[in-house]
């Protein structure tokens, strides 16, 4: 097949579309589409409508589809039934933002040099817009490809309504492949494609021992202390020093990385100082790069995200609290399942403390990606074309619940072209996206659409 | 010595003074003198001024004295230099109040039947006012006694400025004895006098491992989790199931209750169901009454009052927090000292986790009271006179830092006439005081002043 999109023309298109990119990114990030917060429900809907409008502006058909939860935006840039179809998945909902660490207003886009600061800029509105502008250009340039868009608005809360939605909708949106753009490079100088993602099982461990705060002088010693008991439970769920999960049977289904994967890890250019800097971490459990990579990509975890109940203000208020909660989650790797992880946790906690009640939260299956075959090759080639660098094959430590659902319902290969950098700050304060990643990303996606049109 | 105050006249006085009592209690409790909160500094001063005005209204000389922290109110009802002097200690600062468990406004007095609901009603403004009205009556009735008042406004934060203040002031306020009214009966039907109080050492255990929240998918496994590490430390400081403190050497200086004390405990009428009901506790560590009494009166503790850092909102936000704090305290019994307890804690925590930093908070020495001699007898006789019941001799699980200071600086015997009931709710929501305790308390205090005038 003759090349349609040449390097110089593609670069020129990307550079020319910068004002347009910035204008639309501003529109999207300034809508606080925080899916976790019921107070932002209207904003999530507003964001869906703005996104549909944007799809239409780019020549696509677009619909805001209802689900049991937040809506899904579907788009379709058509070129003809005889052509292949590729579906781009992104999400437009965002994590909560605010607090003293934010140096700028989180829902006001601040352009500083090549950087675009705002909650959602890199996770995942910037990459969504990048892929859209690339698709428009590919189609307008005559690439024989149909491009569908699935823009979810519940990703940050574990996609609770997405599976039901896709079971109903999948037959109406057939596709030959899916490309997901919600993953992260190893570093600015090292693009990456994903060989898998971790899953997740969240849970709340709650213990009630009274009905009100009591004076620790008057009751202390006889009153049960729910926070001390939960601390003891947590200490028996994870060895905090090493990260080793202590729940019996927890590792039974863990498939260790293959020799091939470990080779990719070693060659991927991961740097421990770079990782620490990107995430603002002053201390790590491991110093060795391979150990760190295994820990974040290929091993499961048990985390405490917070203890609720009791006193959190300045100083010490010496009350015995009547209840406590440990907010925990387990990241899971293939072939663990959220259901079994939750069962093992329940059993273990019951054996430690019968009065602790467990509520399950988000459950996302881990995912093992395809790293060979024409789609994987097209993704790697497109990235190399755009950035001049062979992408590393790594795993992703995070979870995207929608992927397992799309694989089940759309029944097609799924590849990853991520555009975010570690320092962009997924879920972190002062999140940003940058023009370098957007400009290269447009070229990579356009080339990818061209390459898959011929598969 | 002929009896000056007869039973019938005393009771009549108490009943007649009810409107006056309610009026002044309202004035005091409606000033939110929360010593812990810098935002209430002016209210604490306002309360001191209102208290001084009240003392003057009752015929006493009064002064608001500055300290390095909140002021102290001194009062003096004089009858003549040849007469004995007794000093009444109370405090007029209160614990913070608010939150969904408060069924009424905490700083608005609600009179419901015999009950006076408000923060500070029983701890310790109600008892202070009770003793004042009793003193006025005793003096006006011709009891040859000088009554001094020390009303502190820093008790709830561990009396940080009181020792320095008393070292300077003690010589100017000589006294033959002190009576403290800030303790609690065993139950409504069982008055109590205290044979000792527990001490306290508060501390904050802080661990920082990063500079911002990170996405647990991206960093989890390699990032250290400060809350999980603090949970492990706490789990090795206390066996939460039994309450046994696990810090090596912690029990070395604990003097177990004597056989005599255990006999008093057994005879004091303490009831486990009553204790649970008074404090709203649904579950206890021990079911046996003597074990509960030992645990709250005669044994030290290690409590976690709260874990700060991380996420406390609804659901689970899957971030790895950059820092965590465990807010802890140890109640101490004779002959433990706050200084040694803190040293042992520091050493133990350092051996568990070198990165945890410890800040010490309130330190109050435990106190062993005098249970024999003329003052203890006068207190017991006065209580029996007023309520028709022999008081039990128990220990107090709480701590009053000022007592050790007064013993050192005023160099005189200290006795306790407490008026609060367990169900009044020291430090708890919906705190109240009641007319039964105030009415009996006035008679008990007046009689006590008469009895000690003859010692």
Interface residues (C-beta under 8 A of the other chain):
Chain A: X36 X95 X96 X101 X184 X198 X200 X202 X203 X204 X208 X209 X210 X211 X212 X213 X214 X215 X216 X217 X218 X219 X220 X221 X222 X223 X224 X225 X227 X228 X229 X230 X231 X232 X234 X235 X236 X238 X239 X240 X241 X243 X275 X279 X280 X281 X282 X283 X284 X285 X286 X291 X292 X294 X295 X296 X299 X300 X301 X302 X303 X304 X305 X306 X307 X308 X309 X310 X311 X312 X313 X315 X316 X317 X318 X319 X320 X321 X322 X326 X327 X328 X329 X331 X355 X361 X362 X396 X397 X398 X399 X422 X425 X426 X427 X428 X429
Chain B: X36 X95 X96 X101 X157 X184 X198 X200 X202 X203 X204 X208 X209 X210 X211 X212 X213 X214 X215 X216 X217 X218 X219 X220 X221 X222 X223 X224 X225 X227 X228 X229 X230 X231 X232 X234 X235 X236 X238 X239 X240 X241 X243 X275 X279 X280 X281 X282 X283 X284 X285 X286 X291 X292 X294 X295 X296 X299 X300 X301 X302 X303 X304 X305 X306 X307 X308 X309 X310 X311 X312 X313 X315 X316 X317 X318 X319 X320 X321 X322 X326 X327 X328 X329 X331 X355 X361 X362 X396 X397 X398 X399 X422 X425 X426 X427 X428 X429 X430
